[in-house]
Amino acid sequence: MSKEDLFRKIISHAKEYGFIFPSSEIYDGLSAVYDYGQNGVELKNNIRQYWWKSMVQMHENIVGIDSAIFMHPSIWKASGHVDAFNDPLIDNRDSKKRYRADILLEDYILKIEDKINKEVAKANKRFGENFDEKMYRETNPRVMRYLEEIEDVRTKMNETLGNDDLVGVKALIEELKIACPISGSRNWTDVRQFNLMFSTQMGSTSEGAEVIYLRPETAQGIFVNFLNVMKSGRMRVPFGIAQTGKAFRNEIVARQFIFRMREFEQMEMQFFVRPGEELKWFEYWKEERYKWLGTLGISEEKLRYHDHEKLAHYANAATDIEFDFPFGFRELEGIHSRTDFDLKAHQDLSGKKLQYFDPETNENYIPYVVETSIGMDRMFLAIFSNAYNEETLEDGSLRTVLNIPPILSPYKVAVLPLVRKDGMPEKAKEILDDLRFDFNCQYDDKDAIGRRYRRQDAIGTPYCVTIDTQTMEDNTVTIRERDSMKQERVDISMLSKIIGDRLKANIYRP
Ligand code: GAP
């Protein structure tokens, strides 16, 4: 199956099985805004809970907060968002379509990467088992030429974008002969900056109303609460503050389903450290966050680091963890060493001292910050696309299954009486009542058992408990495991322990 087909199937499966719906669909939708359905919200809650447990509850020196979405407008002045949270935009005069200039350039690079991948695939076919992909990539003249071209475009792109040289960005687009994908023409306007923050007004009268912003990241809510948490929690550096919550960005290029949305959710943690120790902690969090993704069944081949060459003015190290989405490798999580930029900026603008007294060194200082920031919706898409599988079974039938890590599955257990008689439904309800406080369970007694198993496979339920004739005789049931489809017979009294133990296998430990 091609990647495009896979992506289309994932989107329609998400809708058909109640995971994700386009927002306001009966009014033809609202671009780049999505709603989570009855199964989607369970998966989303589980991702959030797993992150929270891993980052907050399993670390003694990390606590969580939940700050408001509305914040004082000066916060966004201090953080630099009012002046510099911009995307470079360009319009095509013929199609009247608007694009992000940096994305046009990124897409150009992706096309060259595609050509390389096609060369590699062809060579792989030609040489068969003896094919050494690494050597081929390093020595084949055509591939080397493509790589040089990528390097050249990247350098020019970083230079122009990094220096805010919008004339240079347009010149590069023209030099590369990039055409509008809709009109096919190269009739471009100049490139200009566009601020991504949504604003609204607070106050009852139009004269007295104040312009405030919907937060474009959750991180600033942590910075402005640094002092409160440090004092009230008697925190000692190094320590972290985490939060999850909605963020809003007026994204111009909004596409690729829930990958880039206008309203989305972030899970962020700011780790406050002694100045000079930030790079050590940056390496630590880089590894930990990669390990965390691994505990969710995401294999090494689907993850990679992308270290930033061109750093933001406030960072002294930054990396993205990229995931191989159905449309290629893209940023899933950012890990940034943000120095003392944010706390210092808030200290300067607010006039409040945002410092820490270090009892070990007897010094006052503004701590440095290492941030981990992952998009909830991107994590959802990573889990969902990693889990989606179509299998041909021995009898030739097709099974669509979501191999979601059991700890994240919307439902952990489906309780299924084999038939709707002979006391089986009553017995099944007893089991359901026993399990449902600890595990999210579903009861299903409609259709043949095989069809019921398929329905549970399609929403990723890891365990199906079936009540049959033997249950009524000896109090045993079968547990069917989603991935292997194997069934085993166990005593009802052991169900809770067996399921609980299996869910805990392979969880993240710092
Ligand atoms: N506080 C740092 C920060 O916000 P970012 O790289 O702009 O950094 C962090 O965003 C993460 O938030 C990204 O890695 C991505 O997972 C997610 N994210 C950013 N913009 C998004 C959008 N428009 N839609 C969905 N997720 C987004």
Residues whose N, C-alpha, C, O or C-beta is under 5 A from the ligand:
A	BS01	GAP	P216 E217 A219 R249 E251 I258 F259 R260 M261 F264 E331 L332 E333 G334 S373 I374 G375 D377 R378
